[in-house]
Amino acid sequence: MKPARLMILSVAVVAAGLAGFLAMKLAGRGGVVTQVQSVVEKEPTVNVLVSSANLPVGARIDDKAVHWMPWPRGAVVQGFITEADKPDAVKDMLGAVVRLPIFEGEPIRPEKIADSNSRILSALLPAGKRAVATEISVATGAGGFILPNDRVDVIMVRRAQGSDKFLTEAVLSNVRVLAIDQQIQEKDDGSKAVVGTTATLELTPDQTKVLTVAQQMADKLSLALRSVADAQEQDTSAADYLLNGDNGSALVQVIKSGSIVTDSSAPKAE
């Protein structure tokens, strides 16, 4: 073989070997995959006492009504009952009375419950309010469809002295019904109507006096059921003239033979 050909062949073999080496080197680098793992840190939690079911007003709390639930530490606000602060809270709360509705999964707040030693009705009364009962019937109690926690107006109908005219007016407005007879919550069987003979109302001290006077003056007292949307409206209005012994200076409607004859202020009945 000629020396020139031998030299060319040697160069080709060396080049082929170098190319193969470089190819293997590059292939080895391409097979390395760098994996980046993200780390998610879980926010610390604390155990918060929550309701296990929907608890209506007047319900008694037992060991099945509440339980501890992990709650993000940053979402715990003042008023929550935590296991760290009150480890015996479930035991201490047995028999407590629900003052305001509590929904399933809602954290228990002290202001929504009353001590287990409290009588139920007195526990439902906010500070400064009074519970006053008035007689009702199917005809005067919205057909029996008034339930505890509903809002009502108290309508007084009375006959003007020495006249065949009737005067009617709302002596109390938008007051809350605490109970119908002895019932303070809806029946468990799902029935909605409660036909009773006595309605217990939540009143201010002045409203209590007004109702007491109206009960003596009225031929009939009726409860007018209001919309649930009225719950946020003022409920402290009353026929204040009854507190002064006046019996006819308020704005009333005069009814004669079943028809309203005037909406103006009625003259005092002599």
C-alpha positions in Angstrom: 0.0 0.0 0.0 1.3 3.4 -0.9 2.3 5.6 2.1 -0.1 8.4 1.0 -3.1 6.0 1.2 -2.0 4.6 4.5 -1.8 8.1 6.0 -5.3 9.0 4.7 -6.7 5.8 6.2 -5.1 6.5 9.5 -6.5 10.0 9.7 -10.0 8.7 8.8 -9.8 6.1 11.6 -8.7 8.7 14.2 -11.4 11.1 13.0 -14.1 8.4 13.3 -12.9 7.4 16.8 -12.9 11.1 17.9 -16.4 11.6 16.4 -17.7 8.5 18.2 -16.2 9.6 21.5 -17.8 13.1 21.2 -21.2 11.6 20.3 -21.1 9.4 23.4 -20.1 12.3 25.5 -23.0 14.5 24.3 -25.4 11.6 24.6 -24.4 11.1 28.2 -25.0 14.8 29.1 -28.4 14.8 27.4 -29.7 11.9 29.6 -29.2 13.9 32.8 -32.6 15.5 33.9 -32.5 18.0 36.7 -35.6 17.6 38.9 -36.8 20.5 41.1 -39.1 19.6 43.9 -41.3 22.3 45.3 -41.8 22.3 49.1 -45.2 23.4 50.4 -45.3 24.3 54.1 -48.6 23.5 55.9 -49.9 26.3 58.1 -50.0 25.3 61.8 -53.5 24.5 63.1 -55.3 24.6 66.4 -58.4 22.7 67.6 -61.5 24.9 67.6 -64.9 23.9 69.1 -67.5 23.8 66.3 -71.1 22.6 66.0 -71.8 19.1 64.7 -75.3 19.9 63.5 -77.7 22.8 63.0 -78.7 24.0 66.5 -81.9 26.0 66.8 -82.7 28.5 69.4 -83.5 26.8 72.8 -81.7 23.6 72.0 -79.7 21.9 74.7 -76.0 21.0 73.9 -74.9 17.5 74.4 -71.6 15.6 73.6 -72.9 14.9 70.1 -73.7 18.5 69.3 -70.1 19.8 69.3 -66.6 18.6 68.4 -63.1 19.8 68.0 -61.9 20.6 64.5 -58.4 21.6 63.2 -58.5 25.3 62.3 -55.7 27.4 60.6 -53.9 29.3 63.4 -54.0 32.5 61.4 -57.8 32.3 60.9 -58.6 32.0 64.7 -60.3 35.1 65.9 -61.2 36.4 69.3 -64.2 34.6 70.7 -63.4 31.1 69.3 -63.1 28.4 71.9 -59.8 26.5 71.5 -58.7 23.2 73.0 -55.4 24.9 74.1 -57.3 27.5 76.2 -60.2 25.4 77.4 -59.5 21.7 77.1 -62.6 20.7 79.1 -64.9 22.9 77.1 -67.0 20.1 75.7 -67.7 18.7 79.2 -68.3 22.2 80.7 -70.8 23.0 77.9 -73.1 20.0 78.3 -76.7 21.1 78.9 -76.0 24.7 77.8 -78.9 26.5 76.0 -78.5 27.9 72.5 -79.5 31.6 72.5 -79.0 32.3 68.7 -79.1 29.8 65.8 -75.8 27.9 65.2 -75.1 26.2 61.9 -73.2 22.9 61.3 -69.4 23.5 61.2 -69.7 27.0 62.8 -67.3 27.8 65.6 -69.1 28.0 69.0 -69.1 31.5 70.5 -69.9 32.2 74.2 -72.4 34.9 73.2 -74.5 32.4 71.3 -75.0 30.1 74.3 -76.2 30.4 77.9 -75.0 28.6 81.0 -76.5 25.1 81.6 -77.8 26.3 84.9 -80.0 29.0 83.3 -83.7 28.5 82.8 -84.3 28.3 79.0 -86.6 31.3 78.6 -84.5 33.7 80.7 -81.4 32.5 78.8 -83.0 33.6 75.5 -83.7 37.2 76.7 -81.0 39.8 75.8 -80.0 42.2 78.6 -82.6 44.8 79.3 -85.5 42.9 77.6 -88.6 41.5 79.2 -90.8 38.4 78.4 -94.5 39.2 78.4 -97.3 36.8 77.5 -100.5 37.7 75.8 -103.5 35.5 74.9 -103.9 34.5 71.2 -106.1 32.2 69.2 -106.1 30.9 65.6 -108.0 34.0 64.5 -105.7 36.5 66.3 -102.4 34.6 65.8 -102.1 34.5 62.0 -103.9 31.2 61.7 -101.4 29.4 63.9 -98.5 30.1 61.6 -96.6 32.3 64.0 -93.5 30.5 65.3 -90.8 31.3 68.0 -88.3 33.9 66.6 -90.9 35.4 64.2 -91.5 39.2 64.1 -95.0 40.5 64.7 -97.0 43.7 65.2 -99.5 43.8 68.1 -102.8 45.3 66.8 -105.4 46.6 69.3 -109.1 46.9 68.5 -111.3 48.7 70.9 -114.8 50.3 70.9 -114.9 54.0 71.4 -116.9 54.9 74.5 -120.4 55.9 73.9 -120.2 55.0 70.2 -120.6 52.1 67.8 -117.3 52.9 66.2 -114.2 50.7 66.6 -110.6 52.1 66.9 -107.7 50.1 65.7 -103.9 50.7 65.8 -100.6 48.9 66.1 -99.5 49.4 69.8 -96.3 47.5 69.3 -94.3 47.1 66.1 -91.8 44.4 64.9 -91.4 42.6 68.2 -89.9 39.1 68.5 -91.9 36.1 69.5 -90.0 34.1 72.2 -92.4 31.2 72.6 -95.9 30.0 71.7 -97.3 28.4 74.9 -94.4 26.4 76.1 -92.8 25.8 72.7 -89.5 27.6 72.1 -88.5 25.8 68.8 -90.0 24.1 65.9 -91.3 20.5 66.3 -88.9 17.7 65.3 -91.5 16.1 63.1 -91.2 19.0 60.6 -94.6 20.6 61.3 -94.5 24.4 60.9 -97.7 25.6 62.5 -98.0 25.9 66.3 -101.6 26.5 67.4 -101.4 27.9 71.0 -103.3 30.1 73.4 -100.4 32.2 74.6 -97.6 34.1 72.9 -94.6 35.3 74.8 -93.1 38.4 73.4 -89.6 40.0 73.8 -90.2 43.6 74.9 -88.5 46.6 76.3 -89.6 47.9 79.8 -91.8 50.6 78.1 -93.2 48.2 75.6 -94.2 46.0 78.6 -96.2 48.8 80.1 -97.9 49.6 76.8 -98.9 46.0 76.3 -100.2 45.8 79.9 -102.4 48.8 79.4 -103.6 47.6 75.9 -104.6 44.3 77.4 -107.0 46.2 79.7 -108.3 48.6 77.1 -108.7 46.3 74.0 -111.7 44.3 73.0 -109.2 42.2 71.0 -105.5 42.0 70.6 -104.1 40.4 67.4 -100.6 39.5 66.2 -99.8 40.4 62.6 -97.0 38.3 61.2 -94.2 40.3 59.6 -91.6 39.3 56.9 -88.3 37.9 58.0 -86.7 40.7 56.1 -88.0 43.1 58.8 -85.8 41.6 61.5 -83.2 44.3 61.1 -85.6 47.1 61.5 -86.2 49.0 64.8 -88.3 47.1 67.3 -88.5 49.6 70.1 -91.5 51.7 68.9 -94.7 51.6 70.9 -97.9 53.6 71.5 -96.3 55.8 74.1 -99.5 57.7 74.7 -100.8 54.7 76.7 -98.1 55.3 79.2 -99.6 58.8 80.0 -103.1 57.5 80.6 -104.4 59.0 77.3 -106.7 56.7 75.5 -107.5 58.3 72.2 -104.9 60.8 70.9 -102.8 58.5 68.8 -103.1 58.1 65.0 -105.7 55.3 64.6 -108.2 54.0 62.1 -111.9 54.4 62.9 -114.0 51.4 61.7 -117.8 51.5 61.4 -119.9 48.6 60.2 -116.7 46.9 59.0 -115.5 49.9 56.9 -112.7 52.3 57.6 -114.2 55.8 57.8 -111.1 57.8 58.7 -107.4 57.5 59.2 -107.0 60.8 61.1 -106.3 61.2 64.8 -109.4 60.0 66.6 -111.0 62.2 69.2 -110.6 61.3 72.8 -113.2 59.0 74.0 -115.0 60.6 76.9 
